């Protein structure tokens, strides 16, 4: 058992990357490494929930990065509160643990309102004019003010979008170092997103992606030195690579397919064609390499019709209908009636318009929380035109499909030996590895 545990959640980290990360290898020298298999869907929110609850989507309810609330006919991406997770997370259990360990939670996407002692996570404020204020949700409340005075506002513009770069991860690391010096939490969870950006823009094996690995390794080196000094005690470091990004050269447009079939409806507005949730018989909330297709009133005949549209379609590997969703533990009320899974070299775009001059106005803006589907094309914002080129073919890396091939798997590393029960682990196993350090 270890008194102090730091879990780094690092999306897109691969074993081949670790070989060139001298600071990470030094930090975990003498420990062990295992292959980590992310559970489908292999995207941020579900995988983080898998690791921190030890459960799968059918139990914890996080079926994607976004949700469609059928009762309100509202879709939201990346903004759902922590109470959408239906199982306790590591920090919730530690909060009630008999030995009283403290927890700090830094930047997981579902942490607002959790029971950790110290919390810092992005919480941008959306204004009616479409602008955003940079803010973070913190516990204690005044913590963000303190961090802002020391480090400046959290650089949200560098966390996602065309300006996404290492500066957001630098802020996360510097604020975590300050928190460790102040409170020395027994369990510290840190999400470091930096490897995601270049791998999606230019591909996971591009020079840009390799440079991102170098930058992150330097940052991990600094984090390791500063936290080891702050704790002045042995720290168990665990590094989990969430998921791997694979090269893509093809894109599928599920909503255009549904519209051509007369199942998806739009509203004509002065801001372009808007998706009409109420009038649509079916529409798809896309999320990297999969999508949930929501069928009005859950009608089985419409669901079967949707499935027939996509079976055999280029870029689509699997179509799951009804009970078939249980194959991947997606048999949850929040799931769409049909789930579409991409082939490894393809991904899915949310576009429903046939002519770019009818695209909704938000399509050309960085509006990650407002779009009813994930949009990596935001990474290609053009400063010259002050807009996003509506060219989904520019994306070169994606993730989310089932990790059936070694290239779709990542790594789990520990700075101490004897923690891993086997050489290949699932993301849900991270939960037990951490909890055992506190006597459970």
C-alpha positions as CSV (number, residue, x, y, z in Angstrom):
1,X,0.0,0.0,0.0
2,X,1.1,3.6,-0.6
3,X,0.2,6.7,1.4
4,X,0.4,8.9,-1.7
5,X,-0.8,8.0,-5.2
6,X,-0.7,10.2,-8.3
7,X,-2.7,9.0,-11.3
8,X,-1.9,10.7,-14.6
9,X,-4.6,10.3,-17.2
10,X,-2.9,10.9,-20.6
11,X,-5.0,10.4,-23.7
12,X,-3.2,9.1,-26.9
13,X,-0.2,7.8,-25.0
14,X,1.2,4.7,-26.8
15,X,4.0,2.3,-25.8
16,X,6.1,3.4,-28.7
17,X,5.9,7.0,-27.3
18,X,7.1,5.9,-23.9
19,X,10.3,4.5,-25.4
20,X,11.3,8.1,-26.2
21,X,10.1,9.7,-23.1
22,X,13.1,9.9,-20.8
23,X,11.5,11.9,-18.0
24,X,8.5,9.5,-17.8
25,X,10.8,6.5,-17.8
26,X,12.9,8.0,-15.1
27,X,9.8,8.8,-13.0
28,X,8.6,5.2,-13.2
29,X,12.0,3.4,-13.2
30,X,11.9,0.2,-11.2
31,X,8.2,-0.2,-11.7
32,X,6.2,-2.1,-14.4
33,X,4.3,-1.5,-17.6
34,X,1.2,-3.3,-19.0
35,X,-0.9,-3.0,-22.1
36,X,-4.1,-1.1,-21.4
37,X,-7.2,-1.9,-23.4
38,X,-9.7,0.9,-23.4
39,X,-13.3,-0.3,-23.4
40,X,-15.6,0.8,-26.2
41,X,-16.5,3.6,-26.7
42,X,-12.8,4.5,-26.5
43,X,-13.3,8.2,-26.0
44,X,-12.6,10.6,-23.1
45,X,-15.6,10.7,-20.8
46,X,-16.5,7.0,-20.9
47,X,-12.9,5.8,-20.5
48,X,-12.4,8.2,-17.6
49,X,-15.6,7.0,-16.0
50,X,-14.5,3.4,-16.5
51,X,-11.1,4.0,-14.8
52,X,-12.5,5.9,-11.9
53,X,-15.6,3.7,-11.2
54,X,-14.4,0.3,-12.2
55,X,-17.6,-0.1,-14.1
56,X,-18.7,0.1,-17.8
57,X,-21.2,2.4,-19.4
58,X,-24.2,0.1,-18.8
59,X,-23.6,0.7,-15.1
60,X,-22.2,4.2,-14.8
61,X,-24.3,5.7,-17.6
62,X,-21.6,7.7,-19.4
63,X,-22.2,6.3,-22.9
64,X,-20.4,9.1,-24.9
65,X,-18.8,12.5,-24.5
66,X,-22.3,14.0,-25.1
67,X,-25.9,13.2,-24.1
68,X,-29.3,13.7,-25.7
69,X,-31.9,14.3,-23.1
70,X,-35.0,13.0,-24.7
71,X,-37.5,14.6,-22.3
72,X,-36.1,18.1,-23.1
73,X,-35.1,17.3,-26.7
74,X,-31.7,18.9,-25.9
75,X,-28.3,17.7,-26.9
76,X,-25.1,18.7,-25.0
77,X,-21.5,17.9,-25.6
78,X,-18.8,18.0,-22.8
79,X,-21.0,19.9,-20.4
80,X,-22.9,17.3,-18.4
81,X,-22.5,17.6,-14.6
82,X,-20.8,15.0,-12.4
83,X,-24.2,13.6,-11.2
84,X,-24.7,12.0,-14.6
85,X,-22.2,9.3,-13.4
86,X,-24.4,6.7,-11.7
87,X,-21.6,5.0,-9.8
88,X,-19.2,6.4,-7.1
89,X,-15.8,7.4,-8.4
90,X,-12.5,6.8,-6.6
91,X,-12.5,10.2,-4.9
92,X,-16.1,9.6,-3.7
93,X,-15.2,6.3,-2.1
94,X,-12.0,7.8,-0.5
95,X,-14.0,10.6,0.9
96,X,-15.9,8.0,3.0
97,X,-12.9,5.8,3.6
98,X,-12.3,4.8,7.2
99,X,-8.7,6.1,7.1
100,X,-9.8,9.5,5.8
101,X,-7.5,9.9,2.8
102,X,-7.8,13.2,0.9
103,X,-8.2,13.6,-2.8
104,X,-7.4,16.2,-5.4
105,X,-9.0,16.0,-8.9
106,X,-7.5,18.1,-11.6
107,X,-9.4,18.5,-14.9
108,X,-11.4,15.3,-15.5
109,X,-14.4,16.3,-17.5
110,X,-17.0,15.0,-15.0
111,X,-15.8,16.3,-11.6
112,X,-18.0,19.4,-10.9
113,X,-19.9,18.5,-7.8
114,X,-17.9,15.4,-6.9
115,X,-16.8,14.6,-3.3
116,X,-13.1,15.2,-3.7
117,X,-11.5,17.5,-1.2
118,X,-9.9,19.7,-3.9
119,X,-11.2,20.1,-7.4
120,X,-10.1,22.2,-10.4
121,X,-11.9,21.7,-13.8
122,X,-12.7,23.9,-16.7
123,X,-16.2,25.5,-16.6
124,X,-16.5,28.2,-19.3
125,X,-19.4,30.6,-19.0
126,X,-21.5,30.9,-22.2
127,X,-23.1,34.3,-22.8
128,X,-26.1,35.1,-25.0
129,X,-24.0,36.9,-27.6
130,X,-22.0,33.6,-28.1
131,X,-18.9,34.7,-26.2
132,X,-17.3,32.8,-23.4
133,X,-15.7,33.8,-20.1
134,X,-12.7,31.8,-19.0
135,X,-13.4,30.2,-15.7
136,X,-12.8,27.1,-13.7
137,X,-14.9,25.3,-11.1
138,X,-12.9,24.8,-8.0
139,X,-13.2,23.5,-4.5
140,X,-12.7,25.4,-2.3
141,X,-14.5,28.1,-4.3
142,X,-11.8,30.7,-3.8
143,X,-9.1,28.4,-5.1
144,X,-9.5,29.6,-8.7
145,X,-9.0,33.2,-7.6
146,X,-5.8,32.3,-6.0
147,X,-4.6,30.3,-9.0
148,X,-5.6,33.1,-11.4
149,X,-3.6,35.6,-9.4
150,X,-0.5,33.4,-9.5
151,X,-0.8,31.9,-13.0
152,X,-3.3,34.1,-14.8
153,X,-6.6,32.8,-16.2
154,X,-6.7,29.2,-17.3
155,X,-5.9,29.4,-21.1
156,X,-9.1,27.8,-22.3
157,X,-8.3,28.9,-25.9
158,X,-5.2,26.6,-25.7
159,X,-7.2,23.7,-24.2
160,X,-9.2,23.1,-27.4
161,X,-9.5,24.5,-30.9
162,X,-7.1,25.9,-33.4
163,X,-4.8,27.4,-30.7
164,X,-4.7,24.1,-28.6
165,X,-1.2,23.5,-27.5
166,X,1.0,22.7,-24.4
167,X,0.1,25.9,-22.6
168,X,-3.1,24.5,-21.2
169,X,-1.3,21.5,-19.8
170,X,1.4,23.8,-18.4
171,X,-1.3,25.6,-16.4
172,X,-2.8,22.4,-15.2
173,X,0.7,21.2,-14.0
174,X,1.6,24.5,-12.4
175,X,-1.7,24.7,-10.5
176,X,-1.4,21.1,-9.4
177,X,2.2,21.7,-8.1
178,X,0.8,24.6,-6.1
179,X,-2.0,22.4,-4.7
180,X,0.3,19.6,-3.8
181,X,2.5,22.0,-1.8
182,X,-0.5,23.3,0.0
183,X,-2.4,20.2,0.9
184,X,-0.4,17.0,0.0
185,X,-3.5,15.0,-1.0
186,X,-3.2,11.3,-0.6
187,X,-4.7,10.7,-4.0
188,X,-4.1,13.1,-6.9
189,X,-5.8,12.7,-10.3
190,X,-4.4,14.7,-13.1
191,X,-5.7,14.9,-16.7
192,X,-3.0,16.0,-19.2
193,X,-4.6,16.3,-22.7
194,X,-1.7,17.6,-24.7
195,X,-1.1,14.5,-27.0
196,X,-4.7,14.7,-28.4
197,X,-4.3,17.8,-30.6
198,X,-1.5,17.2,-33.0
199,X,-2.4,13.6,-33.5
200,X,-5.9,14.5,-34.7
201,X,-4.7,17.4,-36.8
202,X,-1.8,15.7,-38.5
203,X,-1.9,12.1,-37.6
204,X,-0.5,10.1,-34.7
205,X,2.8,9.4,-36.4
206,X,3.4,12.9,-37.8
207,X,6.3,15.1,-36.8
208,X,3.8,17.4,-35.0
209,X,2.6,14.5,-32.9
210,X,6.1,13.4,-32.0
211,X,7.0,17.0,-31.0
212,X,3.9,16.9,-28.7
213,X,5.3,13.8,-27.0
214,X,8.6,15.6,-26.4
215,X,6.8,18.6,-24.9
216,X,4.6,16.5,-22.7
217,X,7.6,14.5,-21.5
218,X,9.4,17.6,-20.3
219,X,6.2,18.7,-18.5
220,X,5.9,15.3,-16.8
221,X,9.5,15.5,-15.7
222,X,8.9,18.9,-14.1
223,X,5.7,17.6,-12.4
224,X,7.5,14.6,-11.1
225,X,10.3,16.6,-9.6
226,X,8.1,19.2,-8.0
227,X,5.5,16.8,-6.6
228,X,8.1,14.4,-5.2
229,X,9.7,17.4,-3.4
230,X,6.3,18.7,-2.2
231,X,5.4,15.4,-0.7
232,X,8.9,14.7,0.7
233,X,7.8,11.0,0.8
234,X,7.6,8.1,-1.6
235,X,4.9,8.7,-4.2
236,X,3.3,5.9,-6.3
237,X,3.0,7.2,-9.8
238,X,0.5,5.5,-12.1
239,X,0.2,6.7,-15.7
240,X,-2.8,5.5,-17.8
241,X,-3.0,6.2,-21.5
242,X,-6.8,6.4,-21.8
243,X,-6.9,5.5,-25.6
244,X,-4.8,5.5,-28.7
245,X,-5.3,7.6,-31.8
246,X,-5.1,5.9,-35.2
247,X,-4.6,7.4,-38.7
248,X,-7.8,8.1,-40.6
249,X,-8.4,8.7,-44.3
250,X,-12.1,8.5,-44.6
251,X,-15.2,10.2,-43.1
252,X,-18.8,9.1,-42.9
253,X,-21.8,11.5,-42.5
254,X,-24.6,9.6,-40.7
255,X,-27.0,12.6,-40.5
256,X,-26.8,13.2,-44.3
257,X,-27.7,9.5,-44.8
258,X,-30.6,9.8,-42.4
259,X,-31.7,13.1,-44.2
260,X,-31.6,11.5,-47.6
261,X,-33.8,8.7,-46.3
262,X,-36.4,11.2,-45.0
263,X,-35.7,10.5,-41.4
264,X,-33.9,13.7,-40.3
265,X,-35.6,17.1,-40.4
266,X,-34.2,20.6,-40.4
267,X,-35.5,24.0,-39.7
268,X,-34.7,26.8,-42.1
269,X,-33.5,29.9,-40.2
270,X,-31.5,33.1,-40.9
271,X,-28.6,31.3,-39.2
272,X,-28.7,28.4,-41.6
273,X,-30.3,24.9,-41.4
274,X,-30.8,23.8,-37.8
275,X,-31.4,20.2,-36.8
276,X,-35.0,19.8,-35.7
277,X,-35.0,17.2,-32.9
278,X,-38.8,17.2,-32.5
279,X,-39.6,16.7,-36.2
280,X,-36.8,14.1,-36.9
281,X,-37.7,10.5,-36.8
282,X,-33.9,9.7,-36.3
283,X,-30.7,11.7,-36.0
284,X,-27.1,10.8,-35.0
285,X,-25.0,12.3,-32.2
286,X,-21.5,11.5,-33.6
287,X,-18.5,11.1,-31.4
288,X,-15.2,10.5,-33.1
289,X,-15.5,6.9,-34.5
290,X,-19.0,6.0,-33.3
291,X,-22.4,7.6,-33.0
292,X,-25.7,7.1,-31.1
293,X,-28.7,7.3,-33.4
294,X,-31.8,8.5,-31.5
295,X,-35.1,7.3,-32.8
296,X,-38.3,9.2,-32.0
297,X,-40.4,7.3,-29.4
298,X,-37.9,4.4,-29.7
299,X,-39.9,3.0,-32.6
300,X,-38.5,-0.5,-33.4
301,X,-39.5,-0.3,-37.1
302,X,-37.7,3.0,-37.5
303,X,-34.7,1.6,-35.7
304,X,-34.6,-1.4,-38.0
305,X,-34.8,0.9,-41.0
306,X,-31.9,3.0,-39.7
307,X,-29.8,-0.1,-39.2
308,X,-30.5,-1.3,-42.8
309,X,-29.3,2.1,-44.1
310,X,-25.9,1.7,-42.6
311,X,-25.1,-2.0,-42.9
312,X,-22.4,-2.4,-45.5
313,X,-21.9,1.4,-45.8
314,X,-18.3,2.4,-46.4
315,X,-16.5,3.3,-43.2
316,X,-19.1,1.5,-41.0
317,X,-17.8,-1.7,-39.3
318,X,-20.7,-2.5,-37.0
319,X,-24.4,-1.5,-36.6
320,X,-25.9,-2.3,-33.2
321,X,-29.7,-2.3,-32.7
322,X,-31.6,-2.7,-29.4
323,X,-30.3,-5.7,-27.4
324,X,-27.2,-5.9,-29.6
325,X,-25.8,-2.8,-27.8
326,X,-25.2,-5.1,-24.7
327,X,-22.3,-6.5,-26.7
328,X,-20.3,-3.4,-25.7
329,X,-22.2,-2.6,-22.5
330,X,-24.1,0.2,-24.0
331,X,-27.5,-1.2,-23.0
332,X,-28.4,2.0,-21.0
333,X,-31.4,4.3,-21.4
334,X,-29.1,7.1,-22.4
335,X,-27.9,5.2,-25.5
336,X,-29.3,5.7,-28.9
337,X,-31.6,3.0,-30.2
338,X,-28.9,2.3,-32.9
339,X,-25.1,2.6,-32.4
340,X,-22.9,3.0,-35.5
341,X,-19.2,2.0,-35.2
342,X,-16.6,3.1,-37.7
343,X,-13.8,1.1,-39.2
344,X,-10.4,2.0,-37.7
345,X,-9.4,4.2,-40.7
346,X,-12.7,6.2,-40.7
347,X,-14.5,8.6,-38.5
348,X,-17.9,10.3,-38.4
349,X,-18.8,13.9,-38.9
350,X,-22.0,15.5,-37.6
351,X,-22.8,17.5,-40.8
352,X,-26.4,17.3,-42.0
353,X,-26.4,20.0,-44.7
354,X,-25.8,19.3,-48.4
355,X,-24.7,22.7,-49.4
356,X,-22.1,24.6,-47.3
357,X,-24.0,27.9,-47.8
358,X,-26.9,26.3,-45.7
359,X,-24.6,25.2,-42.9
360,X,-25.7,26.6,-39.5
361,X,-23.6,29.6,-38.4
362,X,-22.0,27.7,-35.5
363,X,-20.5,25.2,-37.9
364,X,-17.8,27.7,-38.9
365,X,-17.1,28.7,-35.3
366,X,-15.3,27.0,-32.4
367,X,-18.5,26.0,-30.5
368,X,-17.5,22.7,-28.9
369,X,-20.3,22.8,-26.3
370,X,-23.1,23.9,-28.7
371,X,-22.8,21.4,-31.6
372,X,-24.9,18.2,-31.4
373,X,-21.8,16.1,-32.1
374,X,-18.0,16.2,-31.8
375,X,-16.3,18.4,-34.4
376,X,-12.5,18.0,-34.7
377,X,-12.5,20.3,-37.7
378,X,-12.5,23.1,-35.2
379,X,-8.8,22.4,-34.9
380,X,-8.4,23.9,-38.4
381,X,-9.9,27.3,-37.8
382,X,-8.6,29.7,-40.5
383,X,-7.5,33.1,-39.1
384,X,-7.6,34.6,-42.5
385,X,-11.3,33.9,-43.1
386,X,-12.1,33.9,-39.3
387,X,-13.9,30.6,-39.8
388,X,-13.7,26.9,-39.9
389,X,-13.3,25.3,-43.3
390,X,-16.1,22.8,-43.7
391,X,-13.8,20.1,-44.9
392,X,-14.0,17.0,-42.6
393,X,-11.4,15.3,-44.8
394,X,-8.6,17.3,-43.2
395,X,-8.7,15.3,-40.0
396,X,-5.9,12.8,-39.9
397,X,-6.3,11.0,-36.6
398,X,-9.3,9.7,-34.6
399,X,-10.3,7.1,-31.9
400,X,-13.3,5.6,-30.4
401,X,-13.7,2.3,-32.3
402,X,-13.3,-1.0,-30.3
403,X,-9.6,-1.6,-29.5
404,X,-9.3,-4.9,-31.4
405,X,-5.9,-4.2,-32.8
406,X,-2.7,-3.5,-30.8
407,X,-2.4,-0.1,-32.5
408,X,-5.7,0.9,-30.8
409,X,-4.4,0.1,-27.3
410,X,-2.3,2.1,-24.9
411,X,-0.3,1.6,-21.8
412,X,-0.5,1.5,-18.0
413,X,2.7,2.3,-16.1
414,X,3.5,2.2,-12.4
415,X,6.6,3.4,-10.5
416,X,6.4,0.4,-8.2
417,X,6.4,-3.3,-9.2
418,X,3.8,-5.9,-8.4
419,X,0.7,-3.8,-8.8
420,X,-0.6,-5.2,-12.0
421,X,-2.3,-8.7,-12.0
422,X,-1.4,-9.4,-15.7
423,X,0.4,-8.0,-18.7
424,X,-2.8,-6.8,-20.3
425,X,-5.4,-4.9,-18.4
426,X,-8.7,-3.2,-19.1
427,X,-9.4,0.5,-18.3
428,X,-11.8,-0.7,-15.5
429,X,-8.8,-2.4,-13.8
430,X,-7.2,1.0,-13.0
431,X,-9.9,1.5,-10.3
432,X,-8.8,-1.6,-8.4
433,X,-5.1,-0.8,-8.8
434,X,-5.6,2.6,-7.1
435,X,-8.1,1.5,-4.5
436,X,-5.9,-1.3,-3.3
437,X,-3.3,1.2,-2.3
438,X,-5.7,2.5,0.4
439,X,-6.5,-0.9,1.9
440,X,-9.4,-2.0,-0.3
